[in-house]
Amino acid sequence: MAVARVKRLPSRPVILLLQVAVLIGFFLLWHVLTATKILSPFFFGTPLAVLERTWSDFASGVIWYHLGITLLETALAFAIGTVAGIAFGFWFARAPLVSVVFDPYIKAVNALPRVVLAPIFALWLGLGIWSKVALGVTLVFFIVFFNVYQGVKEVSPVVLANAKMLGASNRHLFRHVYLPSALSWVFSSLHTAVGFAMVGAVVGEYLGSAAGLGYRIHQAEGVFDTVGVFSGMLVLTIFVVVIDAVVTVIEKRLLHWRPQEAQTTNAQG
Amino acid sequence: MSDSAAMAAALRTEGADKAALRLDGVTCTFPSPDGRGRTYTAVQGVTLSVAAGEFVSIVGPTGSGKSTILNVAAGLLAPSAGRALAFGEPVSGINRHAGYMFQADALMPWKSALENVAAGLEFRGVPRREAEERARPWLARVGLDRFGDRYPHQLSGGMRKRVALAQTLIVDPKIVLMDEPFSALDIQTRQLMENELLDLWSADRKSVVFITHDLEEAISMSDRVLVLSAGPGARLIGEYRVDLERPRDVAEIRMTPRFLDLHREIWGQLREEVLKGYAQTKLT
């Protein structure tokens, strides 16, 4: 009898090696295409120049200040958006009348492309960090809001009845049932929420500011400095990957009670 | 049916004062799921009483409103007519004397087995650490002392039921309501659980109302079996005293002649109702 063979993926180190190979392949291709002038280095930069610029930015320390600003804006947008989203999510889920009345408006505001708000926020809050934070908050808020709303609504009625039978007061129900249920939804959207917080920060900076990664990219673009633009994008990418890894660690810690399937979503990080 | 009327009268008078749990002419009418203002009566005029320390099973066909009766007794559902009394006091809101073991998984998935067992104590104001210390022996009692830090999804169905049992009993309810608690388990696990439940119960006799559709389970565990008619408007139509000796082994007792007699007798009545119930589900 032939043994059935299940197609299996190679081991982790092999996969990692392949992933690194793809990265190197990409840079090589870029290098070859620009070195042979098939792609103009003026419009496409060259990988060596981009790496060199990135390195010198980090070495001289200029970039740290801008990174710090973007990080601060991202963190503030994320924190404020999440707290507001949780508060409103709970309120709406527990007050059906409020949720029914506000439903069309919530949907309408959420459907609005947030970029158009950036100039308004700049007008109201100035060119400092708060206009960027506000933009990030409008993005993060809705993600968290909808997830908390769902999380509270989807609490299993049996778990709820059981907690009540065990003597849980309303305060206990909030702390031991509604909150953990809602938080599990919030954390499963953490990657998206953090990503959007940063989109808000960078887009805000890009459209008008005096500091931050978005500002750096915008400045480089203004003088047709493609190497500067790509270098900015590279830093941004590294920044995102690091933040995403941190989020994954936090998520694993806080959602350790969840079945394994939930963790497969980390693969996209 | 004159004898059923007589029986109802008997039920009403029996231990009226001392009854741990009494339902008085409980009727539950729900709006029909198809809307349009129509209604559906799940149970009609159910009167029963359960003495302190008594183990009573309610059997009936699927859809006969067995869970509805339990929800009324638990105070989770207010009846449309009639009332529930626990130790002579009317139940309004959650019945504080009752513990409830649900048919579906009711553990909090974000709490470990130990935290789930400790939850009831915590809700009663016991500090967390102390609650967990007191939960440990309960986990041991249901044979899960090494599984305290597991989360529900890491436990098998039988283990989750054990946790639920410990969770329900730790707060020492005087009345335990059980809604087909073992119906999702395989037959071997189920008999083990039934024996464990009987052991726990005999150590410290609580009043138990045990809902099941499995007549053998009902007879092998109970002091009394009540038969519910097919819904809608299910009524109590039979009462049988189970005079089998205790302590019992649920697997062995099924072989005894007295068990078989009782089974034949009750099944004769239940069968008709099951067929009626089946005919109705076919209609809809």
Interface residues (C-beta under 8 A of the other chain):
Chain A: S156 V158 V159 A161 N162 A163 K164 M165 L166 G167 A168 S169 H172 H176 V177 P180 S181 S184 H256 W257 R258 P259
Chain B: A74 L76 I94 R96 A98 G99 Y100 F102 A104 D105 A106 L107 M108 P109 W110 K111 S112 A119 G120 E122 F123 R124 Y151 H153 Q167 T168 V171
